[in-house]
Each structure stands twice: as C-alpha cells, then as structure tokens.
C-alpha cells in the first residue's frame, strides 16, 4: 500500500501541461481505455463523476461516472479542509497520467457541483472481485473479519472471503457503534471500491478494498457467543478437536507491545503473538488476558483478539537463554530470549535499524526500533522476541532454517566487548598499505638502479674523457719538447746561414727565405695543434667559455675591447667541430689585432635549429678581400678556409677598407649527447 501511495505522489509531482488543441476526454471509460504511452502525454480531461471513496492521508480519490471508475491523484494544494465524502458529485479538470495498472487522472481543478447521492455498489463473488477489470469499481461483498491493525495512516481490516484473504483499507478513524477489533470472526457486509496491488509490468498481484469508514461495514452474522469462554494454555490452542470459530481466552505475562498491531506474551507452554488494533496502556511485566479466535500461523498458532484486559502488574520477565546451535523447539517461537552474537553490519531503514549478526556459525537479523551507533565486530548481548523462519516445505520447528530477533528498544542491546583493533578491515588496509609501500620501494629500487647505471655511465665517460685529456696533454708535451724545439733549432740554423750568405747570391737567398717562412708556418701549426690538444676549457665548459678564456687576453694585448654573446640554447657539436670553430675565431682575432688595429672585437654565436653560426666582427681598418695578399696573409686566410671545409661549414669574409671586417662561419648542428 505504501508503494501505491508513493507511486501516486510521484505522478502528482510530475503533472504535465495539457496538449494544445486537443478535445478534452469527457468520460472515465475514455481515460481507462487509453494506452499507457498515450496517457503519459497528458491528454486533457474534463468530466463529472461521483466520489466513491477518498483517503485523505494518501490523497487517493476514487470516482465513478455511472459506467466506470478511476483513480484521481489529488495534489496537496487541491486537498480540501473537509475531506471529500462518498456520493459527492465533482467536476474534474486535468490531464491523464499513465498510472501503474490503469491510467489515472491528474487534476488541476476540482469543483463540487452537487450534494451527496447514493452509489450503486455491485454485489460480487470472490472470483468476480479478483478479476483485474474490477479495479476502481464500487463493490459490495460479504466476508469474515480475521484481524485488525494500524499502519501508514490507515486502519487495516483483514478479511476472508470464500477462503480468499483480502485487506480493507480505511482512513484512520474510530466512528461506528463497534470498535473494529470487536468485529473479529464476525461476518460483515463491506461496501467499498476495488483497489489493486500491481508490479512494475502493469500486472495485478493482489486485491484490496478502499472503504470510506467503519459505517460501511455492516454486521451480517454475529458469531455465537458461548455461555462461557474457555481459558486455555498457550500450548493448548488448535489441538485436535479445536475449532477456528471457538472463542478462546489466553492468559500470560506481557513481554512486548507493538503499538497498533498487537502484543507478545509468555503463557503456559511458551510464547504467543496476539494481533489487535486495540490501544494498550500496558507494559512489559503486566499479566494480561486476551480473548479472541485462534489463527493458523507458522510454527505456533496466534490469536486474533476481540479484547485484551489487564489483570495485574508484576516484575519484568526474565529472558530465556537461546542456544542458536540447538534444534529449534516450538516453545522458542514468540518467546523473549537473550543471546550473545558478533555484529557484522548495521543498516538503517525507515522503521528502524537492521543488525546483521553471527552466532554459532549462523547469520541472523535483529530488528531494532530507532537507531544506535554500533561498530561492526562488537560482541553484543541481545534481548528480544524470537521468530523462527524456514524454507522447508514441512514447516515444523525442527525444520526451521533461520531465526530473527525483534528488539524492543535500544536498551535490549548491550555491548559485551568492543571489536579488536586488529580487524579484518584494518588488516586489508594494512595489506594495502604494505602493497603500496612495496610498490614504492620497488619503484625506488628501479629508479636507484637506473640512477646508478646512469651515474656509472657518466663516471665511465668522464674517466674516458679525463684519460683522453691526459693523453692529449702528454702528446702535446712531447710535441713541445721534441718537434717544436727541433723546428726552432732548424729555423735558427737557417737564419744564421742566411746572414752569412753574400747579398749578391740572390739565387740561394730566395729558396732559403721560402724555407724560413715554411718553417715559421710549421711552428705556428705545431703550436696551434698543441694548443688544440691542451684546450681543457673547451672540453669541460664549451665553446663560448673557451672563446672567452683564450681569446680575451689576445684581444686585450692588441688594445681592443672584447665581447662574446650567444643566442638560442647552447648545444655541443660533434667531433672536432668546436675545436675548428675555436681556432677560426682565434685566427680571426689574431689577424685583427696584428693587422687591423681595432678598438672593439665582438664575437656572436647563434645556436639555431639547423645550424650554429659564429660571427667575428672588428672595427679595424679592414681590407679588400679581392686584392692580392701577401704570403703571410695567404697562410692565415687559407688556413681558415681549410678548417671550414673540414667541418662542412660555410665561411664568409666581409670587409672594406676603413669599415672593419666580419668573418661568419656556419656549421650544421648535430648535437652530441653530453652537455
């Protein structure tokens, strides 16, 4: 019933707008026959009908136009202060909704047009009542009242009609000559509107009756009252020879009261559930007497009470120890018991909290009214009403496959032991933490191994470079101590010979002068080679730093200011390219200081994406590159061109007399892997 109510409220909150230019439906039958997909479009409705039943707590209005009935979901703003009454005539304007069994009307205006009039209730048999097409029709049936209870703003009356169980739902009120629980086992005539239980595939799954009030239940046959109602023990109900229509009294100590539904008591022979909607101003420990009719229920009969009376007040009843591992016995059904169990989980629901517990290898639920903060893993002492459960086709106590405990209040839960700190969940967290730590350590080890490998490679490379530098230094020293010194000696001998020759012997003097020049050139080349081999700065700090260190003193000695600039991201060039660029710059600076008398010498190195360009510019006297050159100059310029060719570089020499000189050399960029 609560699902029916929730579905109806959802549809009310989603009221669609009327479709434009559509003629409103003027009969209930036209609405009922709409396919659900069409009704969901919000087809306009304008019709008149008579109220057959109204449940103000749910906002469910059932109307009938003389031919068919339908449900109208009344939103909160349209609910009248004085509830609609059966027989009242209304004008209804609104739109259609798909409903969940038949289409419904979602009203936008409700207007009373006439006073109440009598309704025509069709008398039906049980088979006719349970036909799906009877939904929303006013009906009249005869049935026996089997029980009464309150729930969801309603009085619920359990009926039995020709052996078919049926529930009548009434607004929660108490008018009438008899109280509802006093109708137990009475045959009554019920006038109401057929309602439907349904599933999510628009199928009927049960029948109920919407009844406007107790006045719509008329007594047909009153159960014959015995001259004396027998008092029987709890274990004496429904034994062989007993009758369901035999009014009976049972006496016991109250163990639990469920307001609006019934009570549990402990009597002679065990526990018993007594169903009644009667308000009970009683508490656990009171001795009560319940009078009513026995009802067949699993494991032990219950009692549908006509009246419950207080006899005396005693001490609180002591719970019975419950052994979950033992075979179940009928005395445990509906008995107040206690047991200790481990809490697995706690789930909050609308009417309380479900505690999932475990004892003796069995998992069971304990139903607690209200809420209680409990930690899974705690050991609890639970006190409550035991109810056995079974999936066995032969429902007898020893075949019970499970049980549940109905706790009366949070006081029925006592924490015996807190959960150990080292719980399963903490163990999983710890394992997860260890796994993460292992991954981090593994990653650190791999990273460390990579760093060690890379550092080892750097050390090996540095060692090779250092060994190469040391070898080059040794060769340079050997060249300086042997070849260069020998060249110096030969030069000195040739100079001496030239001075001793008579000036008239020009034929011998000319080749001798050429030999001297060649020797001086060889000395310069050897010195240059030795300097190249000793250029540690170039190896360690790169080309710009080597130019700054080696050429600034040369320019300063010549009386010129010196500046080095770089653009782009400096990279190392392969092979001997940097060495040749350094010597080209050295040759250009030497030529400028010796011949051009500059005041400023600027060197600029541009590191581009495709090539590295070096430009040496001075503001000296300049020269004409196209004019013939002296032999000494020939060797300087020719050497620069030869160096450029060795590294596949492009060499440009730009100069004019009086305008300085610019030497530009560009080499393709093929950077090495080391800095």
Helices and strands as residue ranges (DSSP letters): H 2-13, H 28-32, H 36-39, E 44-55, E 60-64, E 69-73, G 76-78, E 89-97, E 104-114, E 122-123, H 126-129, G 132-134, E 138-150, E 154-161, E 164-171, G 180-183, E 187-198, E 204-211, G 214-216, E 217-221, E 230-231, G 234-236, E 247-258, E 262-267, E 270-275, E 286-295, E 302-313, E 320-321, G 330-332, E 336-349, E 352-359, E 362-368, E 379-389, G 397-399, E 402-407, G 410-412, E 413-417, H 424-479, I 480-484, H 485-500, H 506-533, H 536-541, H 543-557, E 561-567, H 577-591, I 592-596, E 600-607, E 611-618, H 631-646, E 650-655, E 661-668
